[in-house]
Amino acid sequence: MGKAHAVAMSSVGAVFQTALRPRLEMICASTKESAERYRADFGFATATHEWRELVGNPKVDAIVIATPQKTHREIALAAIALGKPVFCEKPLGASLGDSAAMADAAQAANVINMVGFNYIRTPASQFARDLIAKGEIGDITWFRGEHTEDFYANPQEPATWRTSGMANGTMGDLAPHMINAALALMGPIARVMGEYETVHKSRPGGDVDNDDHAQMMCRFDNGAMGQMYFSRIATGRKMGYAYEITGTKGAIRFDQEDQNALWLYRMDGPESERGFRKILTGPAHPDYAPFCQGPGHGTGYQDQIIIEARDFLRAIETGEMIWPTFRDGHEVNRIVAATLASAQSGSWKEIKDFD
């Protein structure tokens, strides 16, 4: 993610003609050697292996946190105390307490803050949000979402940091992306019922103490029903960030493995001509034209990070917060915490009970 953000900050001015043009001043890594290597590779002016040196550097005006989540809180609070805008990768913190502290501090200091949920920024998903907001598919009645990958489908894949600690399991790693999508597309979630499971309890190099996959039912504030599934052992799925939304006038389907297409059904016209229509994204869709003038040519993963960089710079320039803020990241963590608690108790949990 450090590379992705460095590339984005180097490119965003040319892509979006932003008023603010970032300069890559300092990069931090865990050792002097790796920091210097990243400095040379990514084009930073200086490097350090002490994050406090980076945050306190008077030449550094804004901070991007792309470190393990257990470090997010301390780094963010230090930057906020200095009044420096902060962009933090998801999940916002390693615990609900972390994300609450970060959101509260940023709000109290009125410091520009943003959390990294890049997948929802594809032109197709932005278009889906527009269609729903305009009532194009009517009143929403149902949502199904998943974030499924197979990077741990092989039980012989060695144990790593990802297999230790709940914050690194599927509910901490993949689930936040789809929960964020559900909130963006559907609005607030009122209550959840969930369960999770460790399928491969040991791997070469150690035992596994967090979840391989999880599922949840939910009820949205708007009354719609929903369900979500998250997995890192979903054999055959490489980027299964997908959702289906049903309304009283139509429906939407999307799958990130075909991220430049949206499937739209409208309940109008002769029955003999009805069916889902594949819409290829192009310059008529949000944030597509700056990357490519040809419809159907498509945008990619790095482009989502560049869009995030544009939003972060715009927030800094205008002094106005842009979604998703730390508060939005904390809301995702509240839903994760409620789902885990539901799995432990075997009962529905109200999101309002988790702060």
DAJOBEL-V627156 format. One record per residue. N is the residue number from 1. PSI is psi in radians with two decimals (999 if undefined). OMEGA is omega in radians with two decimals (999 if undefined). D_FIRST is the distance of its C-alpha to the first C-alpha in whole Angstrom. Layout:
n->N psi->PSI omega->OMEGA d_first->D_FIRST
n->N psi->PSI omega->OMEGA d_first->D_FIRST
//
This chain:
n->1 psi->-0.53 omega->3.08 d_first->0
n->2 psi->-0.77 omega->3.10 d_first->4
n->3 psi->-0.78 omega->-3.11 d_first->5
n->4 psi->-0.74 omega->-3.14 d_first->5
n->5 psi->-0.60 omega->3.09 d_first->6
n->6 psi->-0.78 omega->3.10 d_first->8
n->7 psi->-0.72 omega->-3.12 d_first->10
n->8 psi->-0.80 omega->-3.13 d_first->10
n->9 psi->-0.49 omega->3.08 d_first->12
n->10 psi->-0.45 omega->-3.02 d_first->14
n->11 psi->-0.43 omega->-2.92 d_first->15
n->12 psi->-0.63 omega->-3.13 d_first->16
n->13 psi->-0.75 omega->3.14 d_first->19
n->14 psi->-0.64 omega->-3.09 d_first->21
n->15 psi->-0.83 omega->-3.02 d_first->20
n->16 psi->0.06 omega->-3.11 d_first->21
n->17 psi->0.86 omega->-3.10 d_first->23
n->18 psi->2.58 omega->3.09 d_first->22
n->19 psi->-0.66 omega->3.09 d_first->24
n->20 psi->2.29 omega->3.13 d_first->22
n->21 psi->1.89 omega->-3.05 d_first->20
n->22 psi->2.60 omega->2.97 d_first->17
n->23 psi->2.29 omega->-3.13 d_first->18
n->24 psi->1.66 omega->-3.00 d_first->15
n->25 psi->-0.91 omega->-3.06 d_first->17
n->26 psi->2.45 omega->3.06 d_first->15
n->27 psi->2.56 omega->-3.13 d_first->12
n->28 psi->2.43 omega->3.02 d_first->13
n->29 psi->3.12 omega->-2.98 d_first->12
n->30 psi->-0.33 omega->3.09 d_first->15
n->31 psi->2.78 omega->3.11 d_first->17
n->32 psi->-0.71 omega->-3.07 d_first->19
n->33 psi->-0.82 omega->-3.14 d_first->18
n->34 psi->-0.63 omega->3.11 d_first->15
n->35 psi->-0.76 omega->3.14 d_first->14
n->36 psi->-0.64 omega->3.10 d_first->17
n->37 psi->-0.78 omega->3.11 d_first->15
n->38 psi->-0.65 omega->3.11 d_first->12
n->39 psi->-0.84 omega->-3.12 d_first->14
n->40 psi->-0.72 omega->-3.10 d_first->16
n->41 psi->-0.70 omega->-2.98 d_first->14
n->42 psi->-0.21 omega->3.06 d_first->12
n->43 psi->0.46 omega->3.08 d_first->15
n->44 psi->2.70 omega->3.14 d_first->15
n->45 psi->-0.72 omega->-3.09 d_first->19
n->46 psi->2.95 omega->-3.12 d_first->19
n->47 psi->2.74 omega->3.11 d_first->17
n->48 psi->2.77 omega->3.01 d_first->17
n->49 psi->0.20 omega->3.09 d_first->17
n->50 psi->1.90 omega->-3.05 d_first->18
n->51 psi->-0.51 omega->3.12 d_first->16
n->52 psi->-0.58 omega->3.08 d_first->20
n->53 psi->-0.72 omega->3.11 d_first->20
n->54 psi->-0.89 omega->-3.09 d_first->17
n->55 psi->-0.67 omega->-3.09 d_first->18
n->56 psi->-0.09 omega->-3.11 d_first->22
n->57 psi->2.11 omega->-3.11 d_first->22
n->58 psi->-0.31 omega->3.10 d_first->24
n->59 psi->-0.21 omega->3.14 d_first->22
n->60 psi->2.01 omega->-3.07 d_first->19
n->61 psi->-0.40 omega->-3.10 d_first->20
n->62 psi->2.67 omega->-3.02 d_first->17
n->63 psi->2.38 omega->2.95 d_first->14
n->64 psi->2.10 omega->-3.13 d_first->10
n->65 psi->1.98 omega->3.13 d_first->9
n->66 psi->0.78 omega->-3.11 d_first->6
n->67 psi->3.00 omega->3.04 d_first->8
n->68 psi->2.55 omega->-2.97 d_first->11
n->69 psi->-0.40 omega->3.13 d_first->13
n->70 psi->-0.28 omega->3.13 d_first->16
n->71 psi->-0.16 omega->-3.00 d_first->15
n->72 psi->-0.81 omega->-3.01 d_first->14
n->73 psi->-0.89 omega->-3.05 d_first->18
n->74 psi->-0.74 omega->-3.14 d_first->19
n->75 psi->-0.81 omega->-3.12 d_first->16
n->76 psi->-0.79 omega->-3.12 d_first->17
n->77 psi->-0.64 omega->3.11 d_first->21
n->78 psi->-0.74 omega->3.13 d_first->21
n->79 psi->-0.75 omega->3.13 d_first->19
n->80 psi->-0.69 omega->3.13 d_first->21
n->81 psi->-0.46 omega->3.11 d_first->24
n->82 psi->0.03 omega->3.13 d_first->24
n->83 psi->0.37 omega->-3.10 d_first->24
n->84 psi->2.30 omega->3.08 d_first->20
n->85 psi->2.50 omega->-3.07 d_first->18
n->86 psi->2.25 omega->2.94 d_first->15
n->87 psi->2.19 omega->-3.09 d_first->12
n->88 psi->2.29 omega->3.07 d_first->11
n->89 psi->2.70 omega->3.08 d_first->8
n->90 psi->2.78 omega->-0.22 d_first->11
n->91 psi->2.69 omega->-2.97 d_first->13
n->92 psi->-0.67 omega->3.10 d_first->14
n->93 psi->3.04 omega->3.14 d_first->16
n->94 psi->-0.15 omega->-3.13 d_first->17
n->95 psi->2.93 omega->3.09 d_first->21
n->96 psi->-0.65 omega->3.10 d_first->23
n->97 psi->-0.68 omega->3.11 d_first->24
n->98 psi->-0.90 omega->-3.07 d_first->21
n->99 psi->-0.60 omega->3.08 d_first->20
n->100 psi->-0.78 omega->-3.14 d_first->23
n->101 psi->-0.70 omega->-3.13 d_first->24
n->102 psi->-0.77 omega->3.13 d_first->20
n->103 psi->-0.73 omega->3.14 d_first->22
n->104 psi->-0.76 omega->-3.11 d_first->25
n->105 psi->-0.76 omega->-3.14 d_first->24
n->106 psi->-0.71 omega->3.13 d_first->23
n->107 psi->-0.76 omega->-3.12 d_first->25
n->108 psi->-0.65 omega->-3.11 d_first->28
n->109 psi->-0.16 omega->-3.09 d_first->27
n->110 psi->0.74 omega->3.12 d_first->26
n->111 psi->2.38 omega->3.11 d_first->23
n->112 psi->2.28 omega->-3.11 d_first->20
n->113 psi->2.59 omega->-3.13 d_first->18
n->114 psi->2.57 omega->3.11 d_first->15
n->115 psi->2.52 omega->-2.98 d_first->13
n->116 psi->1.70 omega->2.97 d_first->10
n->117 psi->1.54 omega->-2.96 d_first->12
n->118 psi->-0.56 omega->-2.98 d_first->11
n->119 psi->-0.56 omega->-3.11 d_first->14
n->120 psi->-0.14 omega->-3.08 d_first->17
n->121 psi->0.05 omega->3.06 d_first->16
n->122 psi->2.57 omega->3.08 d_first->17
n->123 psi->-0.63 omega->-3.12 d_first->21
n->124 psi->-0.79 omega->-3.13 d_first->23
n->125 psi->-0.59 omega->3.03 d_first->21
n->126 psi->-0.68 omega->3.10 d_first->22
n->127 psi->-0.70 omega->3.10 d_first->26
n->128 psi->-0.74 omega->3.10 d_first->26
n->129 psi->-0.74 omega->3.14 d_first->26
n->130 psi->-0.79 omega->-3.13 d_first->28
n->131 psi->-0.77 omega->-3.13 d_first->31
n->132 psi->-0.78 omega->-3.12 d_first->31
n->133 psi->-0.57 omega->-3.14 d_first->31
n->134 psi->-0.03 omega->3.13 d_first->34
n->135 psi->0.35 omega->-3.05 d_first->36
n->136 psi->-0.48 omega->3.10 d_first->36
n->137 psi->0.34 omega->3.04 d_first->36
n->138 psi->-2.77 omega->3.09 d_first->38
n->139 psi->2.30 omega->-3.07 d_first->37
n->140 psi->2.30 omega->-3.11 d_first->35
n->141 psi->-0.36 omega->-3.02 d_first->36
n->142 psi->2.54 omega->3.11 d_first->33
n->143 psi->2.33 omega->2.98 d_first->30
n->144 psi->2.22 omega->3.14 d_first->28
n->145 psi->2.68 omega->3.06 d_first->24
n->146 psi->2.62 omega->2.86 d_first->22
n->147 psi->1.79 omega->-3.02 d_first->19
n->148 psi->2.29 omega->3.07 d_first->20
n->149 psi->2.99 omega->-3.08 d_first->18
n->150 psi->0.45 omega->-3.08 d_first->20
n->151 psi->-0.27 omega->3.04 d_first->17
n->152 psi->0.39 omega->3.12 d_first->20
n->153 psi->-0.55 omega->3.13 d_first->23
n->154 psi->2.02 omega->-3.11 d_first->24
n->155 psi->-0.22 omega->3.09 d_first->26
n->156 psi->0.00 omega->3.04 d_first->26
n->157 psi->2.24 omega->-3.03 d_first->22
n->158 psi->2.65 omega->3.03 d_first->22
n->159 psi->2.48 omega->3.09 d_first->21
n->160 psi->-2.96 omega->3.07 d_first->18
n->161 psi->-0.45 omega->-3.12 d_first->16
n->162 psi->-0.36 omega->-3.05 d_first->16
n->163 psi->0.19 omega->-3.12 d_first->19
n->164 psi->2.24 omega->3.12 d_first->20
n->165 psi->2.31 omega->-3.08 d_first->21
n->166 psi->-0.56 omega->-3.12 d_first->21
n->167 psi->-0.35 omega->-3.13 d_first->18
n->168 psi->-0.07 omega->3.12 d_first->16
n->169 psi->-3.06 omega->-3.12 d_first->18
n->170 psi->-0.64 omega->3.13 d_first->18
n->171 psi->-0.40 omega->3.08 d_first->19
n->172 psi->-0.40 omega->-3.02 d_first->17
n->173 psi->-1.04 omega->-3.05 d_first->14
n->174 psi->-0.71 omega->-3.07 d_first->15
n->175 psi->-0.71 omega->-3.11 d_first->18
n->176 psi->-0.60 omega->-3.14 d_first->16
n->177 psi->-0.84 omega->-3.09 d_first->15
n->178 psi->-0.59 omega->3.05 d_first->19
n->179 psi->-0.74 omega->3.08 d_first->20
n->180 psi->-0.72 omega->3.11 d_first->19
n->181 psi->-0.74 omega->3.13 d_first->20
n->182 psi->-0.73 omega->3.12 d_first->23
n->183 psi->-0.70 omega->-3.13 d_first->24
n->184 psi->-0.69 omega->-3.06 d_first->23
n->185 psi->-0.58 omega->-2.97 d_first->25
n->186 psi->-0.41 omega->-3.06 d_first->28
n->187 psi->-3.02 omega->-3.02 d_first->28
n->188 psi->2.62 omega->3.06 d_first->28
n->189 psi->2.32 omega->-3.09 d_first->29
n->190 psi->-0.77 omega->-3.09 d_first->32
n->191 psi->2.77 omega->-3.07 d_first->32
n->192 psi->2.74 omega->3.01 d_first->31
n->193 psi->2.07 omega->-3.02 d_first->32
n->194 psi->2.94 omega->3.00 d_first->30
n->195 psi->2.69 omega->3.13 d_first->29
n->196 psi->2.88 omega->-3.04 d_first->27
n->197 psi->2.48 omega->2.96 d_first->28
n->198 psi->1.93 omega->-3.09 d_first->27
n->199 psi->-0.82 omega->3.14 d_first->28
n->200 psi->1.68 omega->-2.96 d_first->27
n->201 psi->-0.23 omega->3.05 d_first->28
n->202 psi->2.60 omega->3.12 d_first->28
n->203 psi->2.83 omega->3.07 d_first->26
n->204 psi->2.12 omega->3.14 d_first->26
n->205 psi->-0.16 omega->3.11 d_first->26
n->206 psi->2.96 omega->3.08 d_first->26
n->207 psi->2.78 omega->3.12 d_first->27
n->208 psi->2.21 omega->-3.10 d_first->25
n->209 psi->0.30 omega->3.05 d_first->25
n->210 psi->-3.10 omega->-2.92 d_first->23
n->211 psi->2.42 omega->3.01 d_first->23
n->212 psi->-0.67 omega->3.09 d_first->22
n->213 psi->2.83 omega->-3.08 d_first->23
n->214 psi->2.75 omega->3.08 d_first->25
n->215 psi->2.75 omega->3.12 d_first->27
n->216 psi->2.54 omega->2.88 d_first->28
n->217 psi->2.68 omega->3.11 d_first->31
n->218 psi->2.80 omega->3.02 d_first->31
n->219 psi->2.19 omega->-3.12 d_first->33
n->220 psi->2.77 omega->3.11 d_first->32
n->221 psi->-0.55 omega->-3.12 d_first->33
n->222 psi->0.04 omega->3.10 d_first->35
n->223 psi->-0.23 omega->-3.11 d_first->37
n->224 psi->2.58 omega->3.04 d_first->35
n->225 psi->2.72 omega->3.12 d_first->34
n->226 psi->2.82 omega->3.03 d_first->31
n->227 psi->2.58 omega->3.14 d_first->29
n->228 psi->2.64 omega->3.12 d_first->26
n->229 psi->2.42 omega->-3.09 d_first->24
n->230 psi->2.37 omega->-3.11 d_first->21
n->231 psi->2.47 omega->2.97 d_first->21
n->232 psi->0.12 omega->3.14 d_first->19
n->233 psi->0.41 omega->-3.10 d_first->22
n->234 psi->1.54 omega->-3.04 d_first->23
n->235 psi->2.19 omega->3.11 d_first->25
n->236 psi->-0.27 omega->-3.14 d_first->24
n->237 psi->2.20 omega->-3.12 d_first->21
n->238 psi->-0.73 omega->3.09 d_first->18
n->239 psi->1.14 omega->-3.03 d_first->17
n->240 psi->0.97 omega->3.03 d_first->19
n->241 psi->1.72 omega->-2.96 d_first->18
n->242 psi->2.64 omega->3.09 d_first->22
n->243 psi->2.70 omega->3.02 d_first->25
n->244 psi->2.37 omega->-3.12 d_first->28
n->245 psi->2.21 omega->-3.13 d_first->30
n->246 psi->2.30 omega->3.07 d_first->34
n->247 psi->3.08 omega->-3.10 d_first->36
n->248 psi->-0.23 omega->3.13 d_first->40
n->249 psi->-0.06 omega->-3.09 d_first->40
n->250 psi->-2.92 omega->-3.08 d_first->37
n->251 psi->2.80 omega->-3.13 d_first->34
n->252 psi->2.46 omega->3.00 d_first->30
n->253 psi->2.50 omega->3.12 d_first->28
n->254 psi->2.52 omega->3.08 d_first->24
n->255 psi->2.14 omega->-3.06 d_first->22
n->256 psi->-0.35 omega->3.07 d_first->19
n->257 psi->-0.22 omega->3.00 d_first->20
n->258 psi->1.08 omega->-2.87 d_first->22
n->259 psi->-0.16 omega->3.14 d_first->20
n->260 psi->0.33 omega->3.11 d_first->22
n->261 psi->2.48 omega->3.03 d_first->25
n->262 psi->2.39 omega->3.11 d_first->27
n->263 psi->2.15 omega->-3.06 d_first->30
n->264 psi->2.28 omega->3.04 d_first->32
n->265 psi->2.25 omega->3.05 d_first->36
n->266 psi->2.30 omega->-3.12 d_first->38
n->267 psi->1.15 omega->3.10 d_first->42
n->268 psi->2.96 omega->-3.10 d_first->44
n->269 psi->3.12 omega->-3.12 d_first->46
n->270 psi->2.46 omega->3.13 d_first->48
n->271 psi->-0.59 omega->-3.10 d_first->47
n->272 psi->-0.28 omega->-3.10 d_first->48
n->273 psi->0.08 omega->-3.11 d_first->45
n->274 psi->2.68 omega->3.11 d_first->42
n->275 psi->2.86 omega->3.09 d_first->39
n->276 psi->2.39 omega->3.14 d_first->35
n->277 psi->2.26 omega->3.11 d_first->35
n->278 psi->2.09 omega->3.13 d_first->31
n->279 psi->2.07 omega->3.07 d_first->30
n->280 psi->2.29 omega->-3.11 d_first->28
n->281 psi->2.65 omega->-3.12 d_first->26
n->282 psi->-2.95 omega->-3.09 d_first->27
n->283 psi->-0.34 omega->3.13 d_first->27
n->284 psi->-0.14 omega->-3.11 d_first->29
n->285 psi->2.76 omega->-3.02 d_first->26
n->286 psi->2.31 omega->2.99 d_first->24
n->287 psi->0.48 omega->3.10 d_first->21
n->288 psi->-0.83 omega->-3.02 d_first->22
n->289 psi->-0.64 omega->3.13 d_first->24
n->290 psi->-0.39 omega->-3.12 d_first->22
n->291 psi->-0.59 omega->-3.02 d_first->20
n->292 psi->2.45 omega->3.14 d_first->24
n->293 psi->-0.12 omega->-3.06 d_first->27
n->294 psi->2.14 omega->3.05 d_first->28
n->295 psi->2.46 omega->3.07 d_first->28
n->296 psi->-0.14 omega->3.13 d_first->27
n->297 psi->-0.59 omega->2.96 d_first->25
n->298 psi->2.78 omega->3.01 d_first->22
n->299 psi->2.94 omega->-3.06 d_first->18
n->300 psi->-2.99 omega->-3.07 d_first->15
n->301 psi->-0.85 omega->-3.10 d_first->11
n->302 psi->-0.57 omega->3.14 d_first->10
n->303 psi->-0.59 omega->3.09 d_first->13
n->304 psi->-0.65 omega->3.13 d_first->12
n->305 psi->-0.61 omega->3.10 d_first->9
n->306 psi->-0.67 omega->3.08 d_first->12
n->307 psi->-0.73 omega->3.06 d_first->14
n->308 psi->-0.77 omega->-3.14 d_first->13
n->309 psi->-0.72 omega->3.09 d_first->13
n->310 psi->-0.79 omega->-3.13 d_first->16
n->311 psi->-0.73 omega->3.14 d_first->17
n->312 psi->-0.78 omega->3.12 d_first->16
n->313 psi->-0.67 omega->3.13 d_first->18
n->314 psi->-0.68 omega->3.10 d_first->21
n->315 psi->-0.74 omega->3.11 d_first->21
n->316 psi->-0.77 omega->-3.11 d_first->21
n->317 psi->-0.78 omega->-3.03 d_first->24
n->318 psi->-0.32 omega->-3.05 d_first->26
n->319 psi->0.17 omega->-3.13 d_first->25
n->320 psi->2.31 omega->3.14 d_first->25
n->321 psi->2.48 omega->3.09 d_first->23
n->322 psi->2.36 omega->3.12 d_first->21
n->323 psi->2.49 omega->-0.04 d_first->20
n->324 psi->2.25 omega->3.14 d_first->18
n->325 psi->3.13 omega->3.07 d_first->19
n->326 psi->-0.61 omega->3.13 d_first->18
n->327 psi->-0.67 omega->3.09 d_first->22
n->328 psi->-0.65 omega->3.07 d_first->20
n->329 psi->-0.65 omega->3.10 d_first->18
n->330 psi->-0.63 omega->3.11 d_first->20
n->331 psi->-0.71 omega->3.06 d_first->23
n->332 psi->-0.76 omega->3.14 d_first->20
n->333 psi->-0.58 omega->3.08 d_first->20
n->334 psi->-0.73 omega->-3.12 d_first->24
n->335 psi->-0.67 omega->3.05 d_first->24
n->336 psi->-0.81 omega->-3.13 d_first->22
n->337 psi->-0.72 omega->3.13 d_first->25
n->338 psi->-0.66 omega->3.13 d_first->28
n->339 psi->-0.74 omega->3.10 d_first->27
n->340 psi->-0.72 omega->3.10 d_first->27
n->341 psi->-0.65 omega->3.09 d_first->30
n->342 psi->-0.73 omega->3.13 d_first->32
n->343 psi->-0.62 omega->3.14 d_first->31
n->344 psi->-0.66 omega->-3.06 d_first->33
n->345 psi->-0.35 omega->-3.08 d_first->36
n->346 psi->0.50 omega->-3.10 d_first->36
n->347 psi->2.85 omega->3.07 d_first->37
n->348 psi->2.55 omega->3.08 d_first->35
n->349 psi->2.39 omega->3.10 d_first->33
n->350 psi->2.28 omega->-3.11 d_first->33
n->351 psi->-0.55 omega->-3.10 d_first->30
n->352 psi->-0.27 omega->-3.14 d_first->32
n->353 psi->0.01 omega->-3.09 d_first->33
n->354 psi->2.01 omega->-3.14 d_first->29
n->355 psi->999 omega->999 d_first->28
//
